[in-house]
Amino acid sequence: MKSFRKIVIAIAIIFSAGIIAGVATQLSAASQDTGSYLAPANFSALAEQVKGGVVNIRVEKVVKENEEISHFSRGNPFRGKTPFEDFFGPFPRGDNRPAPKQRGLGSGFIIDRSGYIVTNNHVIEGADTIIVTLSNKKEYEAELIGRDPKTDMALLRIEHSKGLTPLALGDSDALTVGEWVVAIGSPFGLEQTVTAGIVSAKGRVIGAGPYDDFIQTDASINPGNSGGPLINMKGEVIGINTAIVARGQGIGFAIPINLAQGIVEQLKNNGEVTRAWLGVGIQDLTEELGDYYNIKDKKGVLVTEVFENSPADKGGIKAEDVIVSIDGEDIDSGRKLSGIVANLPVGKRTRITIQRNGERKDLSVELAKRTDEEMVAKKPMKESDNLGIKAADITPEIADRLGYGGDMKGVVVLEVKKGSKAEKSGVRQGDLVVAVNHVKVKTVDDYLKEVNRVDEGKKVKLLLRRGRAGFIALAITK
């Protein structure tokens, strides 16, 4: 009997060991299949592998008389002034007193052996002198090759004959949420600081600029980390550490390296970034707008305005078209559309697929260079039956005042009766009624004609333009 029990116990141990080994094998396989990594025992080997390519950046600027201290001196809550200056004005400086110097710290990383270094624009902006310190403590004065404030990127170069160790660049599109990453830089001037965390989110928009597309991470990023690399577990740069949430913990943001590479190339070749321009005002599709324009998958971007003589105007794009793809790549947000267009070469003949009046159509548009320069009524009407809207024909003066443009056509809402169906449906004073049940209206008479066609209990579908916010589709039961 005892021998039998021993045999059973032995079989159970062997069986359990098999299960454990199988689970371990499955976990390992899953990790390899997804390209993800379980938490490493330590990051020593990774830190040693990449430290030679990470640099400390020290900047210096001579502050002129009465000039306000700029953003890279963040320690003084009075921004370079004493609190008394708000009442008495700036204190004069003696003629023999040297002009004060403003200093700042940041990070960067080497991208090739010829001495090119990537960092943030806000690290070096306005600097008179830029000093780069390598991991071996050698210092070099850097030349500013170019910068791009819109994406907060800058490219530097140092004269260095040999011994540079550039970092390998990875694929930020291949990142997965939850993947381990390492941030390296000089927070508070403490060089070669390594912090680890995971990718918390991708595609974050934080209001930093028109091309926001940040990687969010909980790897500690502090002042001075700006411009340093965010590294994956292969030792590749997949982001540029850029922003932090001052009152938050574990919330940092990095520019995806895939976005950065094209900008770096332009800065290297031209010293500046030239972006293509389509020339349209756009907004994302809401569920209601998708229904109104019969977009089945609710994907696309609504064109709210086409600028005169722009590439879009010349290519045949019209207001209320829905852009669904560019050169075959699906468009699901205005941010994606702006990013794709901005990264296309100026002068490129681009295929833009739109949906207009329920039909899809391909248009050929030649993109141009983007530049940075770029309430009296005629016939008041009574409230329309059961809706609660008092409106009038729009004049060019009213259109300009309300932000619609002088040539905008439609019927302006002068008043919305309190408690009415129109108010409950979201109609507001100042809205411009552009169409009723898919029929465009230019006058109050047009508006009344279309509203009166609708039977009691049926829906009146309104397409409204609201200031510079774009189009809004509403349905009101009559």
PLY file of the C-alpha trace (Angstrom):
ply
format ascii 1.0
element vertex 478
property float x
property float y
property float z
element edge 476
property int vertex1
property int vertex2
end_header
0.00 0.00 0.00
2.81 2.38 0.90
4.55 1.60 -2.39
1.38 2.43 -4.27
1.10 5.82 -2.50
4.72 6.60 -3.35
4.06 5.83 -6.99
0.96 8.12 -7.02
2.89 10.98 -5.36
5.75 10.60 -7.83
3.34 10.71 -10.78
1.66 13.84 -9.34
5.03 15.61 -8.96
6.01 14.77 -12.53
2.61 15.93 -13.82
2.80 19.23 -11.89
6.31 19.90 -13.14
5.09 19.33 -16.68
2.27 21.83 -16.24
4.62 24.47 -14.81
7.13 23.92 -17.60
4.33 24.16 -20.16
3.02 27.42 -18.72
6.54 28.85 -18.65
7.04 27.83 -22.27
3.73 29.44 -23.26
4.61 32.67 -21.44
8.01 32.77 -23.12
6.47 32.10 -26.52
3.81 34.76 -25.97
6.49 37.24 -25.00
8.47 36.47 -28.17
5.39 36.49 -30.41
4.20 39.92 -29.26
7.66 41.45 -29.04
6.94 42.41 -25.43
9.18 41.79 -22.45
8.57 40.60 -18.93
10.08 42.80 -16.21
13.86 42.31 -16.28
15.82 41.58 -13.15
17.75 44.85 -13.71
18.52 47.38 -16.42
22.29 47.47 -15.95
23.24 45.94 -19.29
20.82 48.19 -21.17
22.05 51.33 -19.41
25.66 50.40 -20.14
24.81 49.72 -23.79
23.31 53.17 -24.50
25.03 55.55 -22.08
27.74 56.54 -24.57
25.15 58.05 -26.89
23.38 60.22 -24.30
24.66 63.76 -23.73
24.12 66.59 -21.27
23.30 69.99 -22.78
24.09 73.24 -20.99
22.87 76.51 -22.49
23.67 80.10 -21.70
21.99 83.33 -22.73
22.97 86.93 -21.99
19.89 88.71 -20.66
19.52 92.18 -22.10
18.34 95.21 -20.15
14.67 94.85 -19.08
14.39 91.48 -20.86
12.18 88.96 -19.11
13.73 85.64 -18.17
12.53 83.03 -20.61
11.09 79.57 -20.14
14.26 77.56 -19.56
14.92 79.23 -16.19
11.98 77.72 -14.36
13.25 77.86 -10.79
12.37 81.51 -10.08
8.64 81.95 -9.41
8.94 85.64 -10.29
10.46 84.81 -13.72
13.65 86.77 -13.17
12.10 89.73 -11.31
11.64 90.55 -7.66
8.01 90.89 -6.48
8.67 94.58 -5.78
9.24 95.31 -9.47
5.53 94.82 -10.13
4.98 97.97 -8.08
8.12 100.05 -8.66
9.37 98.81 -12.03
12.73 97.14 -12.76
15.67 98.22 -10.66
18.36 100.00 -12.71
21.71 98.32 -13.18
24.95 100.19 -12.86
26.97 100.80 -16.05
29.89 98.72 -14.77
27.73 95.79 -13.77
27.95 92.91 -16.27
24.79 91.75 -17.99
23.31 88.75 -16.17
23.49 85.35 -17.80
20.60 82.95 -17.92
21.45 79.25 -17.79
19.52 76.11 -18.51
20.04 72.37 -18.63
18.74 69.61 -20.83
19.61 66.35 -22.50
20.12 64.97 -25.99
21.42 61.97 -27.88
23.87 61.31 -30.71
22.34 60.00 -33.96
25.44 59.52 -36.14
29.23 59.50 -36.02
29.55 62.89 -37.72
28.38 64.60 -34.53
24.66 65.28 -35.02
22.67 65.45 -31.79
18.89 65.58 -31.31
17.25 67.52 -28.48
14.17 69.63 -27.75
13.72 73.11 -29.16
12.75 74.45 -25.75
16.11 73.31 -24.36
18.15 75.53 -26.71
15.72 78.25 -27.77
17.26 81.71 -27.48
20.63 80.38 -26.29
23.83 82.26 -27.15
26.05 79.34 -26.20
25.31 75.59 -26.26
27.74 73.25 -24.49
27.46 69.48 -24.97
29.01 67.13 -22.41
29.60 63.52 -23.48
29.45 60.52 -21.18
33.28 60.65 -20.88
32.96 64.22 -19.45
34.50 65.88 -22.52
32.81 69.15 -23.44
32.19 70.67 -26.88
30.51 73.85 -28.05
27.65 72.85 -30.34
26.40 74.46 -33.52
22.64 74.84 -33.94
21.80 73.26 -37.31
18.06 73.92 -37.20
14.96 73.76 -35.05
11.24 73.16 -35.41
9.14 74.85 -32.71
5.93 73.17 -33.91
7.19 69.75 -32.82
9.65 71.09 -30.20
12.68 69.56 -31.89
16.18 70.84 -32.56
19.29 69.46 -34.26
22.81 70.27 -33.03
26.27 69.31 -34.27
29.64 69.07 -32.54
33.06 68.82 -34.19
34.42 65.50 -33.03
36.83 63.39 -35.01
36.20 59.93 -33.58
34.85 57.87 -30.74
31.18 58.89 -30.89
28.65 56.15 -30.17
25.34 56.96 -31.90
22.17 55.31 -30.65
20.15 52.97 -32.84
16.69 54.22 -33.78
13.71 51.89 -33.32
10.14 51.79 -34.61
7.75 53.76 -32.40
4.75 52.48 -34.37
5.55 48.98 -33.15
5.34 50.01 -29.48
2.60 48.41 -27.43
0.92 49.82 -24.34
2.42 48.10 -21.29
5.84 47.59 -22.89
8.89 48.38 -20.77
10.88 51.52 -21.61
13.82 53.40 -20.09
14.35 57.18 -19.97
17.91 58.48 -19.79
18.95 62.10 -19.27
20.10 64.76 -16.84
17.21 65.64 -14.53
18.13 68.63 -12.36
21.61 68.48 -13.91
22.29 64.96 -12.61
23.93 63.38 -15.65
23.27 59.86 -16.93
20.21 59.25 -14.77
18.28 56.09 -15.71
14.58 55.60 -14.92
12.35 52.74 -16.02
8.62 52.33 -16.61
6.10 51.24 -19.18
4.34 52.77 -22.15
1.12 54.10 -20.60
-0.57 55.24 -23.82
0.10 56.25 -27.43
-1.16 59.08 -29.59
-1.68 61.52 -26.73
-2.77 65.08 -27.57
-1.72 67.48 -24.80
-2.12 70.86 -26.51
1.61 71.40 -26.99
1.31 72.10 -30.72
-0.51 71.33 -33.97
1.22 67.97 -34.43
0.70 66.42 -31.00
1.15 62.64 -31.10
2.93 61.79 -27.86
3.95 58.54 -26.22
2.87 58.62 -22.56
5.07 56.82 -20.08
5.35 56.44 -16.32
9.16 56.30 -16.47
10.21 59.29 -14.35
10.88 62.37 -16.50
11.96 65.49 -14.62
13.27 68.95 -15.58
16.56 68.39 -17.38
15.40 65.13 -18.97
14.01 67.12 -21.91
15.61 66.05 -25.19
16.91 62.75 -23.83
16.03 59.38 -25.36
13.26 57.00 -24.43
14.69 53.52 -25.01
13.01 50.17 -25.63
14.37 46.91 -24.25
16.43 46.35 -27.41
18.41 49.51 -26.69
16.74 51.47 -29.50
15.46 55.05 -29.29
11.69 55.04 -29.70
10.97 58.53 -28.35
12.36 61.91 -27.32
11.49 62.88 -23.74
9.71 66.22 -23.97
7.04 67.10 -21.42
5.85 66.39 -17.91
2.69 67.10 -15.97
3.92 69.35 -13.18
1.32 68.30 -10.61
1.15 64.67 -11.66
3.23 61.62 -10.88
4.14 58.98 -13.41
2.94 61.06 -16.37
5.59 61.97 -18.95
5.45 62.44 -22.70
7.85 61.68 -25.53
7.87 62.51 -29.25
7.65 59.26 -31.28
10.91 58.63 -33.12
9.06 57.80 -36.35
7.67 61.35 -36.37
11.07 62.80 -35.46
13.14 61.12 -38.18
11.61 63.03 -41.10
12.01 66.31 -39.21
15.64 65.54 -38.36
16.36 64.79 -42.02
14.88 68.13 -43.12
16.79 70.02 -40.43
20.01 68.30 -41.47
19.53 69.08 -45.17
17.79 72.46 -45.07
18.12 73.87 -41.55
14.34 74.20 -41.35
11.17 72.18 -41.80
8.95 72.79 -44.82
5.44 71.40 -44.49
2.87 70.74 -47.17
-0.49 72.52 -47.04
-3.89 71.40 -48.25
-5.88 74.55 -47.45
-9.01 73.32 -45.69
-10.77 73.77 -42.39
-11.67 70.39 -40.90
-13.38 68.71 -37.98
-13.78 65.14 -36.78
-16.98 63.30 -37.56
-19.43 62.86 -34.71
-21.95 60.02 -34.67
-24.64 62.48 -35.76
-22.56 63.95 -38.60
-21.68 60.45 -39.75
-25.39 59.62 -39.95
-26.18 62.92 -41.66
-23.60 62.36 -44.40
-24.33 58.62 -44.61
-20.80 57.57 -43.65
-21.37 53.95 -42.66
-18.19 53.36 -40.64
-18.22 56.94 -39.24
-14.58 57.33 -40.34
-13.34 60.38 -42.16
-12.87 64.11 -41.64
-15.45 66.73 -42.54
-14.29 69.71 -44.61
-15.83 72.81 -43.01
-14.09 75.38 -45.19
-11.96 75.52 -48.35
-9.59 78.48 -48.61
-9.67 80.40 -51.86
-6.89 79.51 -54.34
-5.57 76.82 -51.98
-4.44 73.40 -53.27
-7.78 71.96 -52.10
-9.72 74.66 -53.97
-7.75 74.07 -57.16
-8.12 70.31 -56.76
-11.91 70.42 -56.53
-12.48 69.82 -52.81
-15.59 71.54 -51.47
-17.02 72.40 -48.06
-19.03 69.48 -46.63
-16.93 66.89 -48.45
-15.77 64.10 -46.16
-12.11 63.15 -46.67
-11.82 59.40 -46.15
-8.28 58.63 -47.34
-5.03 60.14 -48.63
-2.96 58.11 -51.08
-4.90 55.05 -49.95
-4.31 55.56 -46.20
-7.55 55.75 -44.22
-8.26 58.97 -42.34
-10.11 58.68 -39.03
-9.29 62.02 -37.37
-8.31 65.58 -38.15
-5.05 65.05 -36.27
-4.12 62.15 -38.53
-5.02 64.15 -41.65
-2.91 67.12 -40.53
0.02 64.88 -39.66
-0.01 63.02 -42.97
-0.30 66.18 -45.07
2.41 67.98 -43.09
4.87 65.14 -43.72
4.22 64.93 -47.47
6.64 66.69 -49.87
5.63 70.11 -51.13
4.51 69.89 -54.75
3.50 66.23 -54.47
0.49 65.24 -56.53
-1.68 63.51 -53.92
-4.73 61.29 -54.35
-7.46 62.37 -51.93
-10.60 60.26 -51.65
-13.73 62.12 -50.60
-17.38 61.25 -50.09
-19.80 63.78 -51.56
-23.58 63.35 -51.74
-23.24 59.69 -50.81
-20.68 58.87 -53.51
-16.94 58.37 -53.22
-14.63 60.20 -55.57
-10.86 60.42 -56.08
-9.35 63.88 -56.52
-5.78 64.77 -57.46
-4.37 67.65 -55.42
-0.91 69.22 -55.71
0.17 70.22 -52.21
1.72 73.64 -51.63
4.10 75.01 -49.01
2.51 75.86 -45.69
3.18 79.32 -44.28
2.25 80.86 -40.93
0.42 83.85 -42.57
-2.04 82.04 -43.92
-26.36 90.92 -36.58
-28.64 93.09 -38.79
-31.12 90.98 -40.74
-33.02 91.47 -43.96
-36.15 89.43 -43.22
-36.92 88.62 -39.60
-39.20 85.63 -39.34
-41.61 84.23 -36.79
-40.91 81.04 -34.94
-41.16 78.04 -37.22
-43.93 75.62 -36.28
-43.20 73.70 -33.09
-39.43 74.26 -33.24
-38.90 77.51 -31.34
-36.40 79.14 -33.71
-36.46 82.79 -34.68
-34.06 83.38 -37.57
-33.15 85.76 -40.37
-31.25 85.99 -43.62
-27.54 86.43 -42.99
-25.62 89.44 -44.24
-21.87 89.58 -44.96
-21.44 91.82 -41.92
-23.16 89.33 -39.60
-21.22 86.46 -41.15
-17.92 88.18 -40.41
-19.00 89.11 -36.89
-19.97 85.54 -36.09
-16.81 84.10 -37.62
-18.38 82.46 -40.67
-16.62 84.41 -43.44
-18.25 87.09 -45.54
-19.44 84.74 -48.31
-21.12 82.15 -46.07
-24.73 81.34 -47.04
-27.53 80.27 -44.71
-30.04 81.43 -42.11
-28.79 82.83 -38.82
-30.55 81.90 -35.56
-31.45 85.14 -33.78
-33.29 83.56 -30.86
-34.16 80.13 -29.46
-37.33 80.01 -27.41
-36.71 78.82 -23.87
-38.00 75.28 -23.28
-38.64 74.73 -27.00
-37.79 71.60 -28.96
-34.99 73.51 -30.66
-33.40 74.45 -27.33
-33.68 70.89 -25.99
-32.05 69.60 -29.20
-29.07 71.91 -28.80
-29.75 74.80 -31.20
-28.06 78.01 -30.02
-28.33 81.69 -30.77
-25.80 82.58 -33.47
-25.94 79.16 -35.16
-26.15 79.26 -38.93
-28.67 76.89 -40.54
-26.98 75.65 -43.71
-29.35 72.87 -44.74
-32.69 71.32 -43.79
-33.13 67.61 -44.55
-30.09 67.72 -46.86
-31.46 70.68 -48.85
-29.28 73.78 -48.68
-31.04 76.96 -47.57
-29.88 80.49 -48.36
-32.86 82.53 -47.15
-35.58 82.44 -44.54
-38.06 81.53 -47.27
-35.95 78.50 -48.21
-35.76 77.50 -44.56
-39.51 77.79 -43.95
-40.32 75.92 -47.15
-38.23 72.90 -46.11
-39.40 72.89 -42.49
-43.04 73.06 -43.56
-42.58 70.03 -45.81
-42.08 67.87 -42.70
-45.18 66.28 -41.19
-46.00 66.46 -37.48
-44.12 63.80 -35.53
-41.42 63.49 -38.16
-37.82 64.66 -37.78
-36.41 67.91 -39.12
-32.72 67.33 -39.77
-30.68 70.51 -39.47
-27.09 71.05 -40.55
-25.72 73.96 -38.53
-22.48 75.91 -38.63
-21.40 77.14 -35.20
-18.76 79.88 -35.31
-15.33 78.43 -35.94
-16.29 75.15 -34.24
-17.49 73.68 -37.53
-20.61 71.82 -38.60
-23.14 70.23 -36.25
-25.97 67.92 -37.28
-29.17 67.92 -35.17
-32.53 66.22 -35.53
-35.69 67.79 -34.06
-39.03 66.00 -33.93
-41.66 68.40 -35.28
0 1
1 2
2 3
3 4
4 5
5 6
6 7
7 8
8 9
9 10
10 11
11 12
12 13
13 14
14 15
15 16
16 17
17 18
18 19
19 20
20 21
21 22
22 23
23 24
24 25
25 26
26 27
27 28
28 29
29 30
30 31
31 32
32 33
33 34
34 35
35 36
36 37
37 38
38 39
39 40
40 41
41 42
42 43
43 44
44 45
45 46
46 47
47 48
48 49
49 50
50 51
51 52
52 53
53 54
54 55
55 56
56 57
57 58
58 59
59 60
60 61
61 62
62 63
63 64
64 65
65 66
66 67
67 68
68 69
69 70
70 71
71 72
72 73
73 74
74 75
75 76
76 77
77 78
78 79
79 80
80 81
81 82
82 83
83 84
84 85
85 86
86 87
87 88
88 89
89 90
90 91
91 92
92 93
93 94
94 95
95 96
96 97
97 98
98 99
99 100
100 101
101 102
102 103
103 104
104 105
105 106
106 107
107 108
108 109
109 110
110 111
111 112
112 113
113 114
114 115
115 116
116 117
117 118
118 119
119 120
120 121
121 122
122 123
123 124
124 125
125 126
126 127
127 128
128 129
129 130
130 131
131 132
132 133
133 134
134 135
135 136
136 137
137 138
138 139
139 140
140 141
141 142
142 143
143 144
144 145
145 146
146 147
147 148
148 149
149 150
150 151
151 152
152 153
153 154
154 155
155 156
156 157
157 158
158 159
159 160
160 161
161 162
162 163
163 164
164 165
165 166
166 167
167 168
168 169
169 170
170 171
171 172
172 173
173 174
174 175
175 176
176 177
177 178
178 179
179 180
180 181
181 182
182 183
183 184
184 185
185 186
186 187
187 188
188 189
189 190
190 191
191 192
192 193
193 194
194 195
195 196
196 197
197 198
198 199
199 200
200 201
201 202
202 203
203 204
204 205
205 206
206 207
207 208
208 209
209 210
210 211
211 212
212 213
213 214
214 215
215 216
216 217
217 218
218 219
219 220
220 221
221 222
222 223
223 224
224 225
225 226
226 227
227 228
228 229
229 230
230 231
231 232
232 233
233 234
234 235
235 236
236 237
237 238
238 239
239 240
240 241
241 242
242 243
243 244
244 245
245 246
246 247
247 248
248 249
249 250
250 251
251 252
252 253
253 254
254 255
255 256
256 257
257 258
258 259
259 260
260 261
261 262
262 263
263 264
264 265
265 266
266 267
267 268
268 269
269 270
270 271
271 272
272 273
273 274
274 275
275 276
276 277
277 278
278 279
279 280
280 281
281 282
282 283
283 284
284 285
285 286
286 287
287 288
288 289
289 290
290 291
291 292
292 293
293 294
294 295
295 296
296 297
297 298
298 299
299 300
300 301
301 302
302 303
303 304
304 305
305 306
306 307
307 308
308 309
309 310
310 311
311 312
312 313
313 314
314 315
315 316
316 317
317 318
318 319
319 320
320 321
321 322
322 323
323 324
324 325
325 326
326 327
327 328
328 329
329 330
330 331
331 332
332 333
333 334
334 335
335 336
336 337
337 338
338 339
339 340
340 341
341 342
342 343
343 344
344 345
345 346
346 347
347 348
348 349
349 350
350 351
351 352
352 353
353 354
354 355
355 356
356 357
357 358
358 359
359 360
360 361
361 362
362 363
363 364
364 365
365 366
366 367
367 368
368 369
369 370
370 371
371 372
372 373
374 375
375 376
376 377
377 378
378 379
379 380
380 381
381 382
382 383
383 384
384 385
385 386
386 387
387 388
388 389
389 390
390 391
391 392
392 393
393 394
394 395
395 396
396 397
397 398
398 399
399 400
400 401
401 402
402 403
403 404
404 405
405 406
406 407
407 408
408 409
409 410
410 411
411 412
412 413
413 414
414 415
415 416
416 417
417 418
418 419
419 420
420 421
421 422
422 423
423 424
424 425
425 426
426 427
427 428
428 429
429 430
430 431
431 432
432 433
433 434
434 435
435 436
436 437
437 438
438 439
439 440
440 441
441 442
442 443
443 444
444 445
445 446
446 447
447 448
448 449
449 450
450 451
451 452
452 453
453 454
454 455
455 456
456 457
457 458
458 459
459 460
460 461
461 462
462 463
463 464
464 465
465 466
466 467
467 468
468 469
469 470
470 471
471 472
472 473
473 474
474 475
475 476
476 477
